[in-house]
Amino acid sequence: MLTLRSIGPDDYSVHEDGHLIGRIRRDDRLWLWTVVVTLPGPPAGDAATQGRVGELQSQARA
């Protein structure tokens, strides 16, 4: 569920299930909305290390 929390006049933080995901605020004539998108999986690394993680997980299951 999305919820808004007031952080100032015409300024709100946007939360999904209690986690901060963005902000909505009024700037003169417009409402601006910023959203943070979180993708599942490793938070950092390159393709080689991410591929190696999958390989190691497969070996651990065997």
N, C-alpha and C positions, 0 to 999 in steps of 0.2 A: 504494500500500500504506500502511495506517495503522500508525504505530509510536508507542509510549509511551516517554517519557524521564522518569525519576524526578527530581523537583526538590525533594523533601523527603519526610518520612514521610506516607504516604497522599496524596501530591500528585504529579500527573503532567502533563507537557505532551503534547499530541497533535499528531503531525505526519503530513502526507500527502505522500508523495514528497519528504521533506526540508523541507517548508514548514510552519510553525506554523499550526495551524488551531483549536486549542482547548486546554482544560485539564480534567482530571478530578481531583477531590479529595474527601476524606471530611470531612464536617462533623458531628461527634458521631454521629448515627445514620444519616445519608444520604450517598450518593455524589452529588456535584453535577458536572454536565458543562456546560461552556461551549463553544460552537462559534462560530467566525467564518466567516460566509458571504461569499465573494467573487463578485461578479457580473461577467461580461465587459462591456466597453464603456468609455466615458469615465468617469473616476473622479469628475468633478464637472461642474456646469453646470446649466442649466435646459433645459426642453423646446425653447425657441427656439434656443439655441446647439447643442444636440445635433442638432436637425433640420438646422441649417446645416452641420454637419460632414458629414452624409450627402450633402447637396447639393454641397458642395465636392469630396467624394470622387468623385461621379458625374461632375462636370465634369472632373476630373483624368484620369479614364479615357477620356474622349471624345477 
